[in-house]
Amino acid sequence: MLNVTAGGRAQPYDSFVVEVGVVVTAFNQGDLVLEAVQSVRRQSRGVADLVVVDDGSTDAASLRMLAALEHQGLARVVHRPNGGVSAARNTGLGALGTEFAVVLDGDDRLAPTFVEATAAVLENDPDVVAASSWLQMHGVVRAVARPPGGDAAAFLHRNACPSAVLLRRARWREAGGYDEQMRSGFEDWDFFLRLLSSGGRIEIVPQLLVEYRTAPDSLNMRSMDQRLELYGQIIDRHRPLFDRHLREVLLAQEAASTRRLSDWEHLMSLRDDVPIEEATYGDGGMAAAVRIATRRQIRAR
């Protein structure tokens, strides 16, 4: 394992283990926050501190649950007026005294080895500023998501890390924390870009260690209705980064568009009963339509 000295040189930790704290944010989440806390308490690598930040909950059942968590000694509970998830995360991170910190939404859960796996990545590589993992989605849909992580350039055309993340608190402070004015979504994407703007990368452990709850009325779902507007804000906030990596961003966007068009072409090629009434122009859509029709004709012979 490695430690970074004041001079920036990597030195071995030997047997020293960096303490990890955890921030769980909660707003009217009832029993779900208990599941989040229990998942933290089941970690194979113990945590030194666990803070639940109540972002102004008004639901009586949620408030009773928060009181029970504190009474049973499962977590420290910090209450604050409602200010959004960014403000809640900053409050919790500021309340910790550990070098490493995990940020976890109150409706998500961690697999038992999340802290062990992600902390090891940071301990062994000083260039890694934060780490997370693949996602096991549950709730409305059960599926797997594999974010890739990477350096700042890798985050310019899409967010490449889950909101559940283990980070270096020193880098959180240097980045100015989460932007508390961003309350419509994409606040973690914005934070990751600021975290990476001075170098380093975010690593993704290739294991399903985050259990991500899906719901039709979640903030993440609502933010997708404003995706273009919010992405425009990301561009405006990080314009120097976009200017430096313009070619990479455009090629990455084109690659994503090409993959989606290829997926559409594959699905349409399997469905003779769905008519091709219109093709998109200028992005390969017309060529895809020709290939679909040709395959259908060959199959019909």
Disulfide bonds with the S-S distance in Angstrom:
none
